[in-house]
Amino acid sequence: MSQRPIIALDFSSKIEVEAFLAKFPHDESLFVKVGMELFYQEGPEIVRWLKSLGHSVFLDLKLHDIPNTVEKAMTGLAKLGVDMTNVHAAGGIKMMKAAKAGLEKGTKSGGEVPVLIAVTQLTSTSEAEMQQDQLIQVPLKESVLHYAKCAQDAGLSGVVCSALEVEAIHEATSKDFVCLTPGIRPSGSDLGDQKRVVTPREARKIGSTFIVVGRPITKANIPYEAYQTIKNEWNGENL
């Protein structure tokens, strides 16, 4: 079965999402990412609606708070039926364990617990910015690996990371540790605000578990055609 690129629904309203999804076949089951911009405008109902259409949902809210708060928030998010969600690894192992416990509590009996991953360093963050703004003086890669190992110790399924760090993360954790990589751009496309990017083909070769693609699909003249091209490249077709 071919893998689906995760489409970042970086829109500010349901109306915009409806217009975008209307450009895809009605029976096409997509894997979509709902981030802060859309979730904070439309609320939990946007997730319920997308699930009712048969789509898989990665709810990208990057929770980071005290363990008790995160646990209770995750209990509520699990009830929405999300397929995947995340936290900031910087919140610490206790917080990550609490997040996982919350998802387990909120999942219906017999249901599948959402995949929980942790953000290491944002792909928009450079090493210089990390060292200056966060006062983390180790190399960026070392910080990412540390956070990945903390996530594994907390029992999480994997991390959000740059595809450039996937191989090292798998070596430091395990081959089946999930590496979800944003910052995917087809050759020749605008980098936007991403600084550490690779193509779908490169991500496949490196070993990314999931890829997230936004503007190259959402801003394309024919989004479904762009999606199919990226999906084929991601799955090693037409190489």
Helices and strands as residue ranges (DSSP letters): E 6-8, H 14-21, E 31-35, H 36-42, H 45-52, E 56-63, H 67-78, E 84-88, G 89-91, H 93-106, E 115-119, H 127-133, H 140-153, E 158-160, G 163-165, H 166-172, E 178-181, H 200-206, E 210-213, H 215-218, H 223-234
